[in-house]
Amino acid sequence: MTDWLAEPFTLLFMQRALAASLIVGVVCSVLGCFVVLRSMAFLGDALAHAVLPGIAIAYLLGANLVAGALVAALVVAFGIGFFSRGGTVREDTAIGILFAAALSLGVLLISTAGTYATDLTHILFGNVLGVTATDLWLTAGLTTLVLVVLFALYKEFVLAAFDPVLAHTLGRRPELMRALMLVLLALTIVVSLQTVGVGLVAAMLVTPAATASLLTRRLPAMMAVAAALGVLSSLVGLYVSYYADVASGAAIVLTATALFVFAFLFAPGRGLLWRHEDVAAKQGM
């Protein structure tokens, strides 16, 4: 059993894949708690797909794809904040407009490349087994930046997210915190591209946090449980990927989904089966 567990990680590329997956599992899950509690899942998905034009431009210019993705994500994040500021346009409307525009521009630019490039395929669907030492350092650096900012301004983020009127009264500038949250979300999405790709990054932002919301009632506990679930999903997904010879990003996401379904059914006091038992008990009374 020990040999079975240790075998995948005797390989250098698997060690790098494990490190990258664990980093992504933690940062997506922690930031995802704000995404879930604020009903921002659509925003996360929009930002994930909005990186396509940046990736396409970087590919056509021969530049770094991750750098192109980062620039595109930040442009769209600031664009959403600009158009929805002051309530002239609803945030979900701004997200829908920019999401569609960015995705269309990305597809248009990719079509000019003539072929569906392998590098672009890796960005779309993830290639954690191809993580290089440089990729790993970049992922670790951006993740550290996201987590340091998130925890340094934790109280301000919570206040701006759940009571913006009070935040404004106290002079905490909730609009600035909202814009900064968009930037952190954009950085997190870029961090996750190599591991799970554009198509699946929204799932890692939402699924572990949603699972944790069924198991906990306070935000700090929810963030800790979500991070643990993200790590577990990444580890189990890598084992499945290695031994079943399937796509690693998809295996990680499906593992996270399986954990969510289990929690949805069996979470103490909040799971579906618990609720049915409570109903049956009340009817019996």
C-alpha angles and dihedrals in degrees: 000000000000091000090049091053095043100042099082093052096052085082118083095222090053091051090054091045090052093050093048093046093050092049092050092044091057101042095043092048096047096047089039090068089070090044092054098041092047093044090240097142092115089052091053092050091047093051091047092056093038091071091072098090091050091050092047094049092048090050093049091048094045091242130136110293095211091053090051091049091050093052092048093048092050092047092052092043092053090042091056090049092048097050095042096044113117093015095271089128123023114247094238089052092051090048092051093049097047093040092055093043094049093045091049092048090050093051091047092052093045090052090059090061089075095223134048096254122222091228091056091048090056091052092049097048104018132249107210091162088063096056111136128205089257091051090050094052091047091049092048092047096050092044091052090050092050095048095044092052092043095052096037090057096030096126092047092050092049093048094047092046099048106023110022092162092059090043090054091047090053091049094246094136100231092190090060091049090049091052091047090051089055089052092050090049091051091050091049092052091051090048089054099049097090093047106044104359133225094296096057107028093093089059092056090049093052112026104060091042092048090050091050090050088062092052103042140037104202126068098232091051090044091054092049093048092045091052091050091049091048090052092047092048091050094049096046091042091055092051090050090047093050100045098034094040094229134135109294098213093052091046091053093049094046090050089053089048092051090053090051092051090049091051092045090056102036109022106136110258094352106052121107094248092049091052091050091051091050091050091048091048092051091048090050090055 
